[in-house]
């Protein structure tokens, strides 16, 4: 068949952007179909990138050759490292980006990308037979064929906007909903389910009294998501955010009128994100809590719109006025945009394999919120992986799958296709068994080689990466072999940090392992290191490697032990329903998921260790093990 394109991407959100760029960069003739070109890479909710676990995911996207990190580094309004007082396993970046500037920059990059065509249209159906998807049908009836199709419709598919009892068809930020594709998927035998999310009001900055709000500034330093970013936004050019709290009046208003909310009057029946709930859900769930924190965050560099983070709601617009005016400093606030809830269709994620292809149909992939996730970062990561795997399949190469100990991206995909979800899935550091291996500082060490092998990391970038870690290892070896010789400088530094053993000599590595002592200060007292010039990111990698060496090695051992099960492949043709020794729940779950490995089978909810033992015995009996 003479295909019009190699890859068609349906939807221009963060997943669609990464999928389109990955496929294009890998040489695929790619078509991106979007309802509105001007809304590509839109941030309909909070215009920020990163945060807990999510910031590490953006670093992983960059280390693999994706683009979200570079986009977020382009003129952020504010940037900071979170959890600096905690261990390296939970430290991560968060950037407030410009709601207009961010998508504008993304769109400018897409327009210049080779192999990529952007078409403003609505996809209303797929071209398919009993086992393969080979293109799309557009709203004007025209048909476009492709070797692979990636659906990244976000929160647009059959979406409705809800406030109180008011329900109208529509997508985020006043855009139209996507119609037609959901009925087609259902006709194909693909199971959908309805999810919801929401976004809070936007407030006119000039109408807010900030006198009692707590200032939340950005942070100085070489802070960036991309390893290739060399220009950083200084603190004096960053915009502030502010922290406030709900008042007793807010709580009383909400609880006394809870039946007005779409979340409690029966209008909304779908499930929303547990870790980003509406304000009324928080107040009902935690009735004993007197107040809840809210953040006032700028949406634009040159604009008055303030995002009221933590205050999304299903209350009708007229009641939202009372709620907002009950907040300290917002008594006279002017609402620029009211909060709303949005319901939309998604695909139950157990129907995807670990390459993000629908098991039932060759050539059909999904990414982003259609897979049951929530968040720009999760969407971008899934889009990148779907774009990579669709391209590799077309090229006749092996699929690209990340393990749980290799990346948060691996954790997320494994969770989705193994455990499924009944609510919008959000990445959290607690979801990872090996947090100390999946750090902010070492995303390049974990994934750059893989990105280079795939073809998304250039030879020049890969050479620079190798040089970075060769120098780090060399510096560590020097610190292991040599004492800190400049006593006049090192002794005051030791005393200042509470160490009194100044009369004896110390190897550089011994001092670096101590709490509070830093590489720069130690290296300045060692002439052997005078020729080493590390940036802040390299120093963070070096210090973490040294200070947490024992803990890191233990997690590596734990991961290696778990990998043994991952290396035991399960035959696709195995009929679990006929293995009588397995519990019935295990048989049903194993059949539904069709795990690729014994390790994946062990993580399925409802499959117990005894079931895994039975599987091992069965495989041995059949000569597979």
SVG drawing of the C-alpha trace seen along z (x, -y; Angstrom):
<svg xmlns="http://www.w3.org/2000/svg" viewBox="-28 -47 77 78">
<polyline fill="none" stroke="black" stroke-width="0.4" points="0.0,0.0 1.3,-3.5 0.7,-5.4 0.2,-9.2 2.3,-9.4 4.4,-7.2 2.8,-8.6 -0.3,-10.6 -0.7,-12.2 -4.2,-13.2 -4.1,-16.1 -1.7,-19.0 -1.3,-19.0 1.9,-18.2 1.7,-14.5 1.0,-15.3 3.9,-17.7 6.5,-15.2 5.1,-12.4 5.2,-14.5 8.8,-15.8 10.1,-12.3 8.7,-10.8 9.9,-13.6 13.4,-13.6 13.6,-9.9 12.9,-10.5 9.2,-9.7 6.9,-11.6 4.6,-12.9 1.2,-14.6 -0.1,-16.4 -3.8,-17.0 -5.1,-19.6 -8.4,-21.5 -6.7,-24.8 -3.0,-25.5 -2.9,-28.5 -3.7,-26.2 -0.8,-23.7 1.0,-23.1 -1.6,-25.2 -1.5,-25.1 -5.2,-25.2 -4.6,-24.7 -1.7,-26.1 1.1,-27.2 3.9,-25.5 6.2,-22.7 7.8,-20.3 7.2,-19.8 7.4,-16.6 8.5,-13.7 7.2,-15.6 10.4,-17.7 12.5,-14.6 10.3,-13.3 11.0,-16.5 14.7,-15.8 14.2,-12.3 12.4,-13.5 15.3,-15.8 17.9,-13.0 16.2,-10.8 16.1,-13.6 12.6,-15.0 11.9,-18.7 9.8,-19.7 12.8,-20.6 14.1,-23.0 10.6,-24.6 10.3,-25.1 13.8,-26.7 12.8,-29.3 12.1,-32.5 10.4,-31.0 8.6,-33.4 10.0,-31.7 12.1,-28.6 13.2,-26.9 14.5,-23.6 12.0,-22.0 12.8,-19.8 16.4,-21.1 16.3,-20.3 15.5,-16.6 17.4,-13.8 18.4,-13.8 15.8,-11.3 13.0,-13.8 14.7,-17.0 13.2,-18.4 12.7,-21.5 9.6,-23.5 9.1,-26.4 6.3,-28.8 6.0,-29.4 4.3,-32.1 0.9,-30.9 1.3,-32.8 5.1,-32.6 5.4,-28.9 3.0,-27.6 4.2,-30.4 7.8,-29.1 6.7,-25.5 4.7,-26.3 7.7,-28.2 9.8,-25.1 7.2,-22.8 6.8,-25.0 10.5,-24.7 10.7,-20.9 11.6,-18.8 9.3,-15.9 6.4,-17.5 3.2,-18.8 0.5,-20.5 -3.1,-20.3 -5.9,-22.2 -8.8,-19.7 -10.9,-17.3 -10.3,-13.5 -13.7,-11.9 -12.9,-8.2 -10.0,-5.8 -9.4,-3.6 -9.1,0.0 -9.7,3.6 -10.0,6.5 -6.4,6.1 -4.8,3.0 -5.3,-0.8 -4.0,-2.4 -5.2,-6.0 -7.8,-8.6 -11.0,-10.1 -11.3,-13.9 -14.5,-15.9 -14.8,-16.8 -14.9,-13.1 -11.4,-12.9 -9.2,-9.9 -5.5,-10.0 -3.5,-6.8 -0.5,-6.1 1.6,-3.2 1.0,-4.3 -1.6,-6.5 -1.0,-8.1 -4.1,-9.4 -3.3,-12.3 -6.7,-14.0 -6.1,-15.1 -9.3,-16.3 -11.1,-17.1 -12.8,-13.8 -16.5,-14.2 -15.7,-16.7 -18.2,-18.8 -17.6,-22.0 -19.5,-21.9 -20.3,-24.5 -23.0,-23.8 -25.8,-22.2 -24.7,-23.9 -23.3,-21.4 -22.2,-22.4 -20.2,-20.7 -16.7,-22.2 -13.0,-21.8 -10.4,-23.6 -10.0,-27.4 -13.3,-27.8 -12.2,-25.5 -14.6,-23.1 -14.7,-19.5 -13.7,-16.6 -16.6,-14.6 -16.8,-11.3 -13.6,-9.6 -15.0,-8.1 -17.9,-6.3 -15.5,-5.0 -13.2,-3.6 -16.1,-2.0 -17.3,-0.4 -13.8,1.0 -14.2,2.8 -12.0,0.4 -13.3,-0.3 -13.5,-3.9 -14.2,-5.5 -15.0,-9.0 -12.7,-11.1 -12.7,-14.6 -10.4,-17.4 -10.8,-21.1 -9.1,-24.5 -9.5,-27.3 -10.5,-31.0 -8.1,-33.6 -7.9,-36.9 -7.0,-40.4 -3.7,-41.1 -4.6,-44.8 -7.7,-43.8 -5.6,-41.7 -4.3,-43.0 -0.9,-41.2 0.0,-42.8 -0.7,-39.7 0.3,-37.1 3.5,-35.2 6.0,-35.9 7.2,-32.9 10.3,-33.9 12.2,-31.9 15.7,-30.8 19.1,-31.9 21.5,-29.5 22.1,-27.5 18.6,-26.0 17.3,-24.3 15.5,-21.2 17.6,-20.6 21.2,-19.5 21.9,-21.6 20.6,-24.9 23.4,-27.3 21.4,-30.5 19.7,-30.8 17.1,-33.2 18.5,-35.3 16.5,-35.8 16.0,-39.5 14.2,-38.7 11.9,-36.2 8.3,-37.0 7.1,-36.2 4.3,-34.0 2.4,-34.3 0.9,-31.9 -2.4,-32.5 -4.9,-30.3 -8.6,-29.8 -10.6,-31.6 -13.2,-30.2 -15.8,-32.0 -14.6,-30.1 -15.1,-26.8 -18.6,-27.7 -19.7,-28.9 -18.6,-25.7 -19.9,-23.2 -23.2,-25.0 -23.9,-25.1 -22.3,-21.9 -25.4,-20.8 -24.7,-23.6 -21.5,-21.9 -21.5,-19.7 -19.4,-17.3 -22.1,-16.7 -25.4,-17.3 -25.1,-14.4 -24.1,-16.4 -20.6,-14.9 -20.3,-11.1 -16.8,-10.6 -13.6,-10.4 -11.2,-13.3 -7.5,-13.4 -7.1,-12.4 -4.0,-14.5 -5.4,-17.7 -9.0,-17.8 -11.5,-20.6 -11.5,-22.9 -14.9,-21.5 -13.6,-17.9 -10.7,-18.9 -13.0,-20.5 -15.4,-17.6 -12.7,-15.0 -10.7,-16.9 -13.5,-18.6 -11.3,-18.9 -8.7,-21.0 -9.3,-24.7 -7.6,-26.0 -6.1,-25.0 -3.2,-26.7 -3.6,-28.4 -1.0,-29.9 -1.3,-33.1 0.8,-32.6 1.3,-34.8 0.1,-33.4 1.9,-36.0 5.1,-38.0 3.1,-41.1 -0.4,-40.6 -2.6,-40.8 -4.0,-37.3 -3.2,-35.5 -3.8,-31.7 -5.5,-30.8 -3.8,-27.4 -5.7,-25.0 -9.1,-26.6 -10.7,-24.6 -14.4,-24.1 -17.6,-22.7 -19.7,-25.5 -21.8,-27.7 -20.1,-30.9 -22.3,-33.2 -21.4,-31.4 -17.7,-31.5 -17.8,-35.3 -18.7,-34.7 -16.0,-32.0 -13.2,-34.1 -14.2,-37.2 -14.0,-35.2 -10.3,-34.7 -7.8,-37.0 -6.6,-39.8 -9.2,-38.9 -12.2,-40.7 -12.4,-43.0 -11.0,-40.6 -12.1,-40.8 -12.5,-37.4 -11.2,-37.3 -12.1,-33.7 -14.3,-31.4 -13.4,-27.9 -14.9,-24.9 -14.8,-21.2 -14.3,-19.2 -15.4,-15.6 -13.9,-13.7 -13.4,-10.2 -10.2,-8.2 -9.1,-4.7 -8.8,-2.1 -5.1,-1.8 -4.9,2.0 -5.7,2.2 -2.2,0.8 1.0,2.8 4.2,1.4 5.1,-0.3 1.7,-2.2 0.2,-0.4 -3.3,0.9 -3.0,4.7 -5.9,5.3 -4.8,3.2 -1.4,3.0 -0.5,-0.6 -2.7,-2.3 -1.0,-4.1 -2.1,-6.4 -0.4,-9.0 -1.3,-11.5 -4.6,-11.9 -6.3,-9.5 -4.2,-6.8 -5.7,-7.9 -3.0,-10.2 -3.1,-13.8 -0.5,-16.5 1.6,-18.1 4.7,-16.2 3.1,-12.8 1.6,-13.6 4.9,-14.8 6.7,-11.6 4.0,-9.3 4.0,-11.2 7.7,-10.8 7.6,-7.1 4.7,-6.5 6.5,-8.6 9.7,-6.5 7.9,-3.2 5.7,-3.9 8.8,-5.0 10.9,-2.0 8.2,0.4 8.0,-1.2 11.8,-1.0 11.6,2.7 13.6,2.2 13.1,3.6 10.6,1.7 11.9,-0.7 10.7,0.1 12.1,-1.5 12.3,0.5 11.0,-0.8 14.6,-1.2 15.6,-3.2 13.1,-6.0 10.0,-7.5 8.7,-7.1 9.1,-3.4 7.3,-3.4 4.4,-5.3 3.9,-3.2 4.3,0.0 1.7,-1.2 -0.8,-2.1 -0.5,1.1 -0.1,3.4 -2.4,2.0 -4.6,-0.3 -6.3,-3.3 -9.8,-4.4 -8.8,-8.1 -6.4,-10.5 -3.0,-9.0 -0.4,-11.4 3.3,-10.7 4.5,-10.8 7.9,-10.0 6.2,-7.4 5.3,-5.3 8.9,-4.5 10.6,-1.7 14.1,-3.0 13.8,-6.8 17.5,-7.2 18.3,-5.7 15.8,-8.0 17.2,-11.3 17.1,-14.8 20.8,-15.0 21.4,-11.6 18.7,-11.5 21.4,-11.9 23.5,-9.1 20.4,-6.8 19.1,-7.7 21.4,-9.7 23.0,-6.5 19.6,-5.1 18.5,-8.3 21.7,-8.2 21.1,-4.6 17.5,-5.5 18.7,-8.4 17.4,-11.4 20.7,-12.4 23.3,-13.8 26.9,-12.5 28.1,-15.8 25.8,-15.8 26.7,-12.3 30.4,-13.0 29.8,-16.0 27.9,-13.7 30.7,-11.1 33.3,-13.8 31.3,-15.1 31.2,-11.8 34.8,-10.9 35.9,-14.1 33.6,-13.5 35.1,-10.0 38.6,-11.4 38.0,-14.1 36.6,-11.4 39.7,-9.3 42.0,-12.2 40.0,-12.9 40.4,-9.3 44.2,-9.3 45.1,-12.7 44.9,-14.6 43.6,-18.1 46.9,-20.0 45.9,-23.6 45.4,-23.5 45.1,-27.3 41.9,-27.2 40.4,-23.9 40.7,-24.1 38.5,-27.2 36.0,-25.6 35.9,-22.4 35.5,-24.3 32.8,-26.5 30.8,-23.3 31.3,-21.7 34.3,-19.5 37.2,-19.8 39.6,-17.1 41.9,-19.7 45.2,-18.2 45.1,-15.2 45.2,-14.8 42.1,-13.9 41.6,-12.5 39.4,-14.7 36.8,-12.0 36.6,-11.5 35.7,-15.1 33.2,-15.2 31.3,-12.3 30.6,-14.4 27.3,-16.3 27.4,-20.0 30.8,-19.9 30.8,-20.7 33.0,-20.0 33.8,-23.6 35.3,-24.4 37.2,-21.1 38.5,-21.3 39.7,-24.9 42.1,-23.4 43.4,-20.7 45.9,-21.9 45.4,-18.6 41.8,-19.7 42.6,-23.2 42.2,-22.3 38.7,-20.9 35.9,-23.4 32.5,-21.9 29.1,-23.6 26.6,-23.4 24.8,-20.4 28.0,-18.4 28.9,-19.2 25.5,-18.1 26.0,-14.7 29.5,-14.4 28.4,-15.2 25.4,-12.9 27.5,-10.0 29.9,-10.3 27.7,-11.2 25.0,-8.6 27.3,-5.9 26.3,-3.2 22.5,-3.8 22.8,-3.9 24.7,-0.6 22.0,1.0 19.2,-0.1 21.2,1.1 21.5,4.6 17.7,4.5 16.9,3.6 19.2,6.3 17.4,8.9 14.0,7.7 15.3,7.7 15.7,11.5 11.9,11.8 11.8,9.1 14.1,11.3 11.7,14.2 9.5,13.7 5.9,15.0 4.7,16.5 1.9,14.5 -0.1,17.6 -0.3,18.8 -3.9,19.5 -4.1,18.5 -7.7,19.6 -6.6,23.2 -4.0,23.1 -6.3,24.6 -3.9,24.1 -4.1,20.3 -6.7,18.4 -9.6,17.3 -8.9,13.6 -5.3,14.2 -6.4,15.9 -8.8,13.1 -6.2,10.4 -3.4,12.1 -5.7,12.6 -6.7,9.0 -3.2,7.6 -1.3,10.2 2.0,9.4 5.2,9.6 7.4,10.8 7.1,12.6 8.1,9.4 5.2,7.5 2.9,10.3 4.0,10.0 2.9,6.4 -0.7,7.0 -3.2,6.2 -4.9,9.5 -1.9,11.7 -0.3,13.0 3.2,14.5 1.6,18.0 0.3,17.4 3.8,16.4 5.2,19.6 2.5,21.6 3.5,19.7 7.1,20.6 6.3,24.2 4.0,24.2 6.8,22.6 9.3,25.2 6.9,28.1 6.5,26.7 10.2,26.4 10.1,22.6 12.3,22.1"/>
</svg>
